[in-house]
Amino acid sequence: MNNINIPENVDVAIIGGGMAGLSAAASLSQMGVKNVAVFESEKLAHCDGSSFGESRMYREMYSDPVLCKLAKESNKLWAEQESVSKYSLRKEHGLLFYGESWDEETIEGSIPGAQKVMDEQNIPYEFLTSEKISERFPIKPKDHFVGLFEPSAGAILSNKAIENWIQIIRNNGNQIYEGCRIKRIDDKNDSLEIIGNQSVSFDQLIVAS
Ligand SMILES: Cc1cc2nc3c(=O)[nH]c(=O)nc-3n(C[C@H](O)[C@H](O)[C@H](O)COP(=O)(O)OP(=O)(O)OC[C@H]3O[C@@H](n4cnc5c(N)ncnc54)[C@H](O)[C@@H]3O)c2cc1C
């Protein structure tokens, strides 16, 4: 950390070099914003961060209509990214959501709730009985279970997405500082204190840590 040459001022400081911080920095870079700096306390996409690994599922199959709309918007943005990236960023293979048919909402939603929202928002899906699920997939659900299959859902190739964003950030002349832990946000002086007694002032701040 002591050898890192930190600028005195940046236009946009971003704390955290996971998917949220890097995608924000890449979007700003693509919009032509200069003097953007990402500060990551560890290595980028390190194994203790939430963004570590090869894939993350994406779907529009949510019981909450707002989440469903957000997922639709997000899929448009992924498609835009893919149109200018040399990498494949997603793999569309469909997703099966199966289990009890009751309408109690869990952290992942509920099957009747997701079905209602998908009907309202015209999202294609198949309704599957337990028997149909075991014909199509290598699982044997309980007899009373039901499922929804969303064919256009799939997996985000998260490590490729991260590689893609890093290139966009660097190719546009913006900076990523690894091993650079932010100790304190000084909101009176709009500056960040970095471990090792360095500091950087900013015009705008994004916290993605
Ligand atoms: C096992 C697992 C499976 C998941 N599956 C899915 C899925 O299928 N679909 C889905 O949509 N989501 C999924 N998620 C959630 C998704 O991965 C996270 O929401 C996303 O990766 C969060 O990204 P992030 O950038 O906010 O956080 P992180 O990737 O954790 O990045 C935050 C970064 O901030 C850094 N940091 C922290 N403090 C400081 C500091 N003081 N100074 C500098 N840097 C700092 C950290 O080191 C870290 O690198 C899953 C998460 C996990 C863990």
The ligand as a Tripos MOL2 file, in Angstrom:
@<TRIPOS>MOLECULE
LIG
   53    58     1     0     0
SMALL
NO_CHARGES

@<TRIPOS>ATOM
      1 C1        -22.3150  -17.3850   -2.7640 C.3       1 LIG1
      2 C2        -23.1170  -16.2550   -3.3720 C.ar      1 LIG1
      3 C3        -24.0380  -16.5410   -4.3660 C.ar      1 LIG1
      4 C4        -24.7790  -15.5100   -4.9330 C.ar      1 LIG1
      5 N1        -25.6430  -15.7960   -5.9510 N.ar      1 LIG1
      6 C5        -26.2620  -14.7930   -6.6070 C.ar      1 LIG1
      7 C6        -27.0290  -15.0640   -7.7710 C.ar      1 LIG1
      8 O1        -27.1460  -16.2080   -8.1980 O.2       1 LIG1
      9 N2        -27.6130  -14.0170   -8.4070 N.ar      1 LIG1
     10 C7        -27.4700  -12.7260   -7.9600 C.ar      1 LIG1
     11 O2        -28.0220  -11.8100   -8.5860 O.2       1 LIG1
     12 N3        -26.7310  -12.4430   -6.8580 N.ar      1 LIG1
     13 C8        -26.1260  -13.4390   -6.1960 C.ar      1 LIG1
     14 N4        -25.3460  -13.1620   -5.1070 N.ar      1 LIG1
     15 C9        -25.2240  -11.7710   -4.6930 C.3       1 LIG1
     16 C10       -24.2020  -11.0250   -5.5600 C.3       1 LIG1
     17 O3        -23.0740  -11.8400   -5.8200 O.3       1 LIG1
     18 C11       -23.8000   -9.7680   -4.8010 C.3       1 LIG1
     19 O4        -24.9610   -8.9780   -4.5890 O.3       1 LIG1
     20 C12       -22.7770   -8.9200   -5.5630 C.3       1 LIG1
     21 O5        -21.6480   -9.6750   -5.9430 O.3       1 LIG1
     22 C13       -22.3770   -7.7770   -4.6420 C.3       1 LIG1
     23 O6        -21.3650   -7.0360   -5.2750 O.3       1 LIG1
     24 P1        -20.7120   -5.8350   -4.5040 P.3       1 LIG1
     25 O7        -19.7460   -5.1980   -5.4280 O.co2     1 LIG1
     26 O8        -21.7900   -5.0090   -3.8890 O.co2     1 LIG1
     27 O9        -19.9690   -6.5190   -3.2480 O.3       1 LIG1
     28 P2        -18.5160   -7.2270   -3.1810 P.3       1 LIG1
     29 O10       -18.2670   -8.0880   -4.3480 O.co2     1 LIG1
     30 O11       -18.4350   -7.8630   -1.8330 O.co2     1 LIG1
     31 O12       -17.5380   -5.9980   -3.2840 O.3       1 LIG1
     32 C14       -17.3440   -5.0800   -2.2250 C.3       1 LIG1
     33 C15       -15.8610   -4.7900   -2.1970 C.3       1 LIG1
     34 O13       -15.6240   -3.7110   -1.2930 O.3       1 LIG1
     35 C16       -14.3560   -3.9360   -0.7020 C.3       1 LIG1
     36 N5        -14.2620   -3.1400    0.5200 N.ar      1 LIG1
     37 C17       -14.9330   -3.3160    1.6800 C.ar      1 LIG1
     38 N6        -14.5830   -2.3640    2.5720 N.ar      1 LIG1
     39 C18       -13.6780   -1.5630    1.9520 C.ar      1 LIG1
     40 C19       -12.9350   -0.4100    2.3640 C.ar      1 LIG1
     41 N7        -13.0730    0.1120    3.5970 N.pl3     1 LIG1
     42 N8        -12.0820    0.1630    1.4730 N.ar      1 LIG1
     43 C20       -11.9350   -0.3510    0.2190 C.ar      1 LIG1
     44 N9        -12.6060   -1.4460   -0.2100 N.ar      1 LIG1
     45 C21       -13.4670   -2.0460    0.6440 C.ar      1 LIG1
     46 C22       -14.3490   -5.4390   -0.4410 C.3       1 LIG1
     47 O14       -13.0240   -5.9280   -0.2900 O.3       1 LIG1
     48 C23       -15.0380   -5.9740   -1.6900 C.3       1 LIG1
     49 O15       -14.1210   -6.3700   -2.6880 O.3       1 LIG1
     50 C24       -24.6050  -14.1730   -4.4900 C.ar      1 LIG1
     51 C25       -23.6770  -13.8950   -3.4780 C.ar      1 LIG1
     52 C26       -22.9360  -14.9220   -2.9290 C.ar      1 LIG1
     53 C27       -21.9330  -14.6030   -1.8520 C.3       1 LIG1
@<TRIPOS>BOND
     1     1     2 1
     2     2     3 ar
     3     2    52 ar
     4     3     4 ar
     5     4     5 ar
     6     4    50 ar
     7     5     6 ar
     8     6     7 ar
     9     6    13 1
    10     7     8 2
    11     7     9 ar
    12     9    10 ar
    13    10    11 2
    14    10    12 ar
    15    12    13 ar
    16    13    14 ar
    17    14    15 1
    18    14    50 ar
    19    15    16 1
    20    16    17 1
    21    16    18 1
    22    18    19 1
    23    18    20 1
    24    20    21 1
    25    20    22 1
    26    22    23 1
    27    23    24 1
    28    24    25 2
    29    24    26 1
    30    24    27 1
    31    27    28 1
    32    28    29 2
    33    28    30 1
    34    28    31 1
    35    31    32 1
    36    32    33 1
    37    33    34 1
    38    33    48 1
    39    34    35 1
    40    35    36 1
    41    35    46 1
    42    36    37 ar
    43    36    45 ar
    44    37    38 ar
    45    38    39 ar
    46    39    40 ar
    47    39    45 ar
    48    40    41 1
    49    40    42 ar
    50    42    43 ar
    51    43    44 ar
    52    44    45 ar
    53    46    47 1
    54    46    48 1
    55    48    49 1
    56    50    51 ar
    57    51    52 ar
    58    52    53 1
@<TRIPOS>SUBSTRUCTURE
     1 LIG1         1 GROUP 0 **** ****
